[in-house]
Amino acid sequence: MELQNGQYCFQGSLNPLDLIETYGSPLYVYDAARITSQYNRLVSAFSVPDLRIHYACKALTNINILRLLRQLGAGLDTVSIQEVWIGLKSGFAPNDILYTPNCVSMEEINMAVEAGVRINIDNISILEQFGHLHPDYPVCLRINPHINAGGNSKISVGHIDSKFGISIHQLPHLIKVVETLGIRIEGIHMHTGSDILDSDVFLRGAEILFQAALHFPDLDYIDFGSGFKVAYYENGVETDIEELGRNLGARFQAFCKEYGRDLGLMFEPGKFLVSDAGVFFARVNVVKTTPSTVFAGLDSGLNHLIRPMFYEAYHEIENVTNPGGKPRIYTVVGYICETDTFGVNRKIPEIREGDILAMRNAGAYCFSMASNYNSRFRPAEVLIHDGKDYLIRERETLEDLLKKQIEIPIFA
Ligand SMILES: *Cc1c(COP(=O)(O)O)cnc(C)c1O
């Protein structure tokens, strides 16, 4: 969404206020062109013979987004059997889906085997059980390289105390299990966190993976995970993808020579592909002045977009109805019955009751983390594609809230 001649629009023509008129508020809107350009940017950054971009669909699981990425040539990264099923339903071939569970039951892993997808195992005890049950099924190993990375403690997953991955220090044990059970290792993987700024972190992790990879002669790919940082405001810092492409690409090619053949180079970005393609719109119900603060209270809250409250994430907030208004300082809050603050002391063009505000970077981990807390309906989602808007999810209704509730006769 861009500001053109004092008016916000998508793809040069669509007015977000018209979208609100049609689909109501609050509303999630995603720009397919932006997802496409991010995908293409990542692909162009690497010149290796076999680059595989798997979209980490937990960022945004609408089936149309999955299909768009499949059309672009992406595979899928999934973390639950339900995401696997949604991926298959979206048309991904089982071979193009990687399933990376953590602390799930063997039953769930067996379902992934039944679905025929690629499986990433992050625990030696599960690997042993898996090897006994499915001696011929190839697996990928999630290695924890123990490097510190990630924007905050909830999303840093590669450190020494992390529950993710098989510690690189357990490599000798790991090799023993693999050899004893005759397990075919087709991939090795790391994912050390989200919001990694420094491409050096990827290179340090890569060196550790390369050393481990030499112990497994049947590899098909090496998966460097994700964690690319995107800019959260104008001129905000982001991972330098082009630099990463040059450095890691060259190092990877050299490694493949040492290994003896070409391997697939895999990444599994979520945020990078969809974060800034999304905008969340909400209406200002009240403007409330207290002795210290001017609050703008929205028809939304942490039930629809929890990242500011959960991660202290920053989302740029703009006034779509009054972009030319005189800037004033506001604290933007939700309507949930606890503190749910979207932004503190933000400079925003004058806000009037009824105005529509936009929150940027609402593509990743926003709708997918939405809930029905306070018995509110989750919003509708719209996709903009080739200058046209498509409703890709209806706003919920009271029926949706009550659908799975069972009224027992004694209270009826
Ligand atoms: C969440 C996750 C990703 C995606 O991370 P982003 O920061 O959104 O790019 C990739 N791989 C795994 C295993 C994940 O859990």
The ligand as a MOL file (V3000), in Angstrom:
LIG
                    3D

  0  0  0     0  0            999 V3000
M  V30 BEGIN CTAB
M  V30 COUNTS 15 15 0 0 0
M  V30 BEGIN ATOM
M  V30 1 C 8.8660 -20.1840 12.0560 0
M  V30 2 C 9.8250 -20.9830 11.2880 0
M  V30 3 C 10.3440 -20.4840 10.0850 0
M  V30 4 C 10.0430 -19.1100 9.5470 0
M  V30 5 O 10.6340 -18.0730 10.2550 0
M  V30 6 P 10.5190 -16.5630 9.7500 0
M  V30 7 O 11.2330 -15.7520 10.7540 0
M  V30 8 O 9.0690 -16.2280 9.6620 0
M  V30 9 O 11.1230 -16.4820 8.3940 0
M  V30 10 C 11.1850 -21.3110 9.3860 0
M  V30 11 N 11.5060 -22.5560 9.8290 0
M  V30 12 C 11.0200 -23.0580 10.9830 0
M  V30 13 C 11.4020 -24.4260 11.4020 0
M  V30 14 C 10.1770 -22.2930 11.7460 0
M  V30 15 O 9.7140 -22.7880 12.9080 0
M  V30 END ATOM
M  V30 BEGIN BOND
M  V30 1 1 1 2
M  V30 2 1 2 3
M  V30 3 2 2 14
M  V30 4 1 3 4
M  V30 5 2 3 10
M  V30 6 1 4 5
M  V30 7 1 5 6
M  V30 8 2 6 7
M  V30 9 1 6 8
M  V30 10 1 6 9
M  V30 11 1 10 11
M  V30 12 2 11 12
M  V30 13 1 12 13
M  V30 14 1 12 14
M  V30 15 1 14 15
M  V30 END BOND
M  V30 END CTAB
M  END
